Amino acid sequence: MQKLLLFIDRLSTFVGQAFSWLIVGLTLLISWEVFSRYALDNPHAWAFDAMIMLYGTLFMMAGAYTLSKNGHVRGDVLYSFFRPRTQAALDLLLYIVFFIPGVIALTYAGYFYAAESWAINEHSNITADGPPIYPFKTVIPLAGGVLLLQGLVEIARCVICLRNGAWPSRGEDVEEVDVDKLKEMVHADDAGAAGKGAAS
């Protein structure tokens, strides 16, 4: 069971990291548009739509990744003081009452929303020749499906915690740099001490 949970964690991580490269595209697009607008006096009407679609895609497709890392914001003033079983019971209740119905509704409605957009070959109406919107709307049910899958994993984790009294492990991810640990790894303190000794 734990292998399956970690596999889905890895899938969510892969999807989130793959779509995180949109940040590079978004940065390049914004930089080019600013340069084109102010230096070349040649703004592009479609650029704003493209920026919104890139950012929206990144935001939606990173949801399952963030959930797999337990990174969503929560009001944990009291939650952090609860025992693991109490935390799991509270999480399980919230997943069943709010999360699962909401994500199912998002995925279901998003499917028809995207299908209609494809059927009419929908384009942005901000400009006469706006960019196509149907690929962006397709992201809605895709993101909902991946988020729903990760949500089921989180529900399974809650059940395991209720049984065992401890949270099961999660997949490892990149963490913030620990400067002291980094110094220890490269022996910076030893090198600094040796340099001082040689100077004296």
N, C-alpha and C positions, 0 to 999 in steps of 0.2 A: 504493500500500500504506500509506504513512504517513498519508494522508487517512483511510483506513478505521480505522486504529488510533486516530487522534485523535477520530474520530467516536464510537467506542465509549467512549473516555475521557470525552467530553462526555456521553454517555448515562449512564454510571456516576456522573458528577458531578451530573447533573440528578436522578437517583434519590436519591442521598445527600442533596443539598440539599433536595429536596422532603420527604423523611422527617425531616430535621432539625427541621422545624417541630413535630414531636411533642414536642420539648423544651418548647415553649411550653405545649402542652396538659398535659404531665406536670407542669410547674411550677404551673399553675393548679389542677390537680386536687389536688396535694399540699397547696397552700396552703389551698384550700377545705376539704379533709378535716381538716387540723389545726385550722382555725378552727371547723369544725362540731363536731369532737370535744371541744375544750377550752373554747370559748366558748359553744357552744349545747348541749353535752352530748348531741349527736346523731350518733354515729359511724355510718358506712355500712360494712356487712360486705363489700360488693362492691368497695370502693375499692382495697383491697390488690391484688386480682386485676387490676383495671383498670390499676393502676400497673405491675405486672409485665409485662402485655401491651404497654403503650405503650413501656416501656423495651426489652423484648425485640425489638419490631418495629424500633425505632430502631437497636439494636445490630446486628441481622442485615442490615438494608437499607443500612447504612453500610459494610459489608464491601467491596463492589466499589469504592465511592468511595475508601476508604482505600488499596486495592490500586492503583488508577489513579494515585494520588499518591505511590506508593512509601512509604506512611506506616506500614506494619505494623512492629511491633517485631521486630528481628532481632539476633542476637548478632554484631555486626560488628567485634569486636576485631581479627580477622585479615582479615575480608572487605574492609574498607576499604583494606587495603594491597595487595590483588590488582589485577592489570591488568584492564581491562574484559572482555577475552576470558575470563579465568579466572573472573571474577564471573559472566559469562553462562553459562559451562559448568556451574558449580555450581548456579546458579538453575535452569537447564534441567533438570538431573538431579532436583532437588528438586520442581519442578513436575510432572514426569512420574511420579516414583515415589510422591510423597505427596499433592500438592495435587489433581491431576486425579482420581485414584481417590476421594479423600475427598469432594470436592465432588460428583462424580457420585453417590456413595452417599448423600450428604445430600439431593440433589435427588430421586433415585429413591425413597428411603424416605419423604422428606417428602411426596411426592405422595400416596402411599397412606395415610400418616398423616393428612393433611388430608382426603382423600376419605372415610375412615372417620368422621372427626369430623363432616363435613357429613351423612353418611348417617344418623347417630344423633342429629343435632341436639344435639351435645355442649355442655353447660354446666358451669361450675365447680361442683364438689361441696363447696366450702368452706362455702357457705351454701345454704339451701333454694332460694333463687331467684337463683343465681349468674349472672354474665354469660356470654354465649355464648363458647365457645373456638374454634369452627371458623374465624372470620375470622383469628384469630391464628395458627392452625396452617397456614393457607393461605400465610402469609408465608414459611414454611420453604422450600417448593419455589421460590417466586418469588425469594427471596434467593439460593438455590443456583443458579438459572438465570442471574441477573445476574452472580454471582460467577464462575461457570464461563465466561461470555462474556469477562469481563475477564481471567480466567486465560489464556485462549487468546491474548488480545492480548499478555500478558506473555511467553508462550512465543514469539510472533512477534518480540517485541523482543529476546529472547535470541538467536534465530537471526540476526537482523539484526546484532546486536553481534558475534557469532562471525564473520560474514562481513566486516564493515567495521572491526572493532577499536574501535568507539565506540558508546556507547548512543544510540539515536534519541531525539528530543525527546519530551517529554510536554506535555500541556495545562497551561496556566498556571492557578494557583489563588490564592486569597487567601493572603497571607503575613503574618507578624508585622510589626508596625509598626517600622520603622527610624527611631529618633528623630532621628538626624543627618540622614538623607535628608529627613525631614519638615521639619526646621528649614530645610534648604536650599531646599525647595520653597516655603515661605512666607516666606523671607528673614527669619527670626526674628533671626539674628545681626545683619543690617544694621539692622533696626528697633531692636534693643537698643542698638547703637552710636550710632544717630542720637538715641535718647532720652537717652543719657548725654551726648552732645555738647550737646544743647539745654539740659540741666539745668546744665551747667557754664557 
